[in-house]
Amino acid sequence: MMVIMHEMATEEEVAHVVARVEEVGASAHISSGERVTIIGVIGDREEITQLPLEAMPGVDRVVAILRPYKLVSREFQQRDTVIDVRGARIGGGHFAIIAGPCSVETPEQVLAAARAVKAAAARCCVAAPSSRAALRTPSRASARKASRCSPPRATTPACPSSPR
């Protein structure tokens, strides 16, 4: 469920709604935009619907969300999410190719994958160790170095974070 606050809602009014939601054992996730604040409410639907949310001061309207992934829905978060990973922007209007092996057995395998990813002009190589033991090996630094994101190839002829 989403509680959309009025444009002029005060911090006290938002805090009051959050407190009432939490009193019934639900959780409240506040998203403050440029003009309005939205409170995402997650919990027992029956308990939440018993609250007089629409009658509370500062509340504009209450919207029920029946689909999964409420917190990442356009109803809750109107703006695009853009993540910056060492200069590589992912999301929004930024297209990114991320590649790499789905598990890592040896440092050589990571290095070979990183070279192939770089040759294909991808900006990030991601590698995950195949076991907890692999995380404790001395080759972890090599694997970490090869899995870093790099600057775009167009501006950097040799990727400093990938092996040469």
C-alpha positions as a printed Julia matrix, in Angstrom:
164×3 Matrix{Float64}:
  0.0     0.0     0.0
  1.14    3.54   -0.66
  0.22    6.62    1.3
  0.66    9.72   -0.84
  1.01   12.82    1.3
 -0.21   16.31    0.33
  2.36   18.59   -1.21
  2.34   20.77    1.91
  2.4    17.9     4.44
  4.65   18.59    7.4
  7.34   16.31    8.79
  5.17   15.83   11.88
  2.26   14.61    9.76
  4.53   12.15    7.93
  5.97   10.96   11.26
  2.44   10.47   12.64
  1.45    8.25    9.69
  4.67    6.24   10.03
  4.11    5.8    13.78
  0.55    4.55   13.27
  1.68    2.11   10.57
  4.44    0.75   12.8
  2.02    0.41   15.74
  0.21   -2.38   13.87
  3.47   -4.19   13.09
  3.86   -2.98    9.51
  6.92   -1.25    8.1
  6.97    2.17    6.46
  9.41    3.19    3.72
  9.55    6.92    3.12
 10.32    8.3    -0.33
 10.61   12.08   -0.42
 10.34   13.52   -3.89
 10.67   17.07   -5.12
  7.0    17.82   -4.49
  5.42   15.04   -2.45
  6.32   12.36    0.03
  5.17    8.79   -0.48
  5.09    6.25    2.32
  5.29    2.64    1.18
  3.54    0.4     3.7
  4.36   -3.3     3.92
  2.72   -5.69    6.33
 -0.48   -7.53    7.17
 -3.09   -6.12    4.77
 -5.96   -6.67    7.22
 -4.19   -4.75   10.0
 -3.22   -1.92    7.66
 -6.69   -1.5     6.15
 -8.12   -1.02    9.65
 -6.1     2.18   10.02
 -7.93    5.39    9.05
 -5.0     6.46    6.86
 -7.02    8.61    4.44
 -8.46   10.58    7.36
 -5.06   11.4     8.85
 -3.75   14.96    8.58
 -1.47   15.52    5.57
 -2.64   12.43    3.64
 -3.76   13.1     0.07
 -4.74    9.55   -0.89
 -4.03    5.89   -0.22
 -3.32    3.51   -3.1
 -3.4    -0.26   -2.74
 -0.7    -2.08   -4.68
 -1.56   -5.64   -5.47
  1.52   -6.63   -7.43
  4.92   -7.82   -6.22
  8.04   -5.62   -6.08
  6.17   -2.65   -4.62
  9.28   -0.76   -3.56
 10.68   -0.71   -7.1
  7.39    0.05   -8.84
  6.81    3.27  -10.75
  3.97    4.04   -8.35
  6.42    4.16   -5.43
  9.57    5.43   -7.17
  8.86    7.67  -10.16
 12.48    8.49  -10.97
 14.89    6.13  -12.74
 17.49    4.49  -10.56
 21.0     5.19  -11.82
 23.97    3.47  -10.2
 27.54    4.7   -10.69
 30.16    1.97  -10.47
 33.6     3.53  -10.83
 32.47    5.81  -13.64
 30.24    3.28  -15.4
 26.64    4.5   -15.08
 23.98    1.82  -15.07
 20.24    2.49  -15.38
 18.11    5.36  -16.56
 19.14    6.18  -20.11
 22.57    4.62  -19.64
 23.01    1.29  -21.41
 25.56   -1.05  -19.84
 26.88   -4.45  -20.75
 27.97   -6.51  -17.79
 29.54   -9.88  -18.42
 31.59  -12.55  -16.74
 31.56  -16.14  -15.59
 28.77  -17.3   -13.29
 31.27  -19.08  -11.07
 35.03  -18.94  -10.69
 37.23  -21.98  -10.26
 40.68  -20.48  -10.87
 42.32  -17.05  -11.13
 43.24  -17.88  -14.73
 39.56  -18.37  -15.54
 38.73  -14.9   -14.15
 41.58  -13.28  -16.08
 40.54  -14.99  -19.33
 36.93  -13.87  -18.81
 38.03  -10.28  -18.04
 40.11  -10.16  -21.23
 37.18  -11.45  -23.3
 34.79   -8.97  -21.71
 37.2    -6.09  -22.4
 37.7    -7.22  -26.0
 33.92   -7.23  -26.5
 33.73   -3.58  -25.29
 31.76   -4.35  -22.14
 32.35   -1.99  -19.25
 32.05   -4.39  -16.34
 33.2    -7.91  -15.68
 31.57   -9.58  -12.72
 32.81  -12.84  -11.28
 31.6   -14.83   -8.3
 33.68  -17.49   -6.56
 32.23  -20.97   -6.76
 32.78  -21.68   -3.06
 33.57  -20.02    0.25
 37.01  -21.6     0.11
 37.76  -19.66   -3.06
 37.13  -16.43   -1.17
 39.92  -17.25    1.28
 42.61  -18.13   -1.28
 45.56  -15.83   -2.0
 44.25  -15.42   -5.56
 41.29  -13.39   -4.25
 43.11  -10.13   -5.07
 43.58  -11.24   -8.68
 39.92  -12.13   -8.97
 38.88   -8.81   -7.4
 41.14   -6.87   -9.78
 39.71   -8.64  -12.82
 36.1    -8.09  -11.76
 36.27   -4.29  -11.49
 34.32   -2.0   -13.76
 36.37    0.01  -16.19
 36.01    3.37  -17.92
 34.52    3.35  -21.42
 36.86    1.98  -24.11
 36.28    4.98  -26.33
 38.09    7.26  -23.89
 40.59    4.79  -22.45
 42.46    2.56  -24.92
 43.83    0.29  -22.19
 41.51   -0.6   -19.39
 43.46   -0.13  -16.12
 41.25   -2.43  -14.13
 41.4    -5.39  -16.48
 44.5    -7.49  -17.09
 46.49   -6.7   -20.2
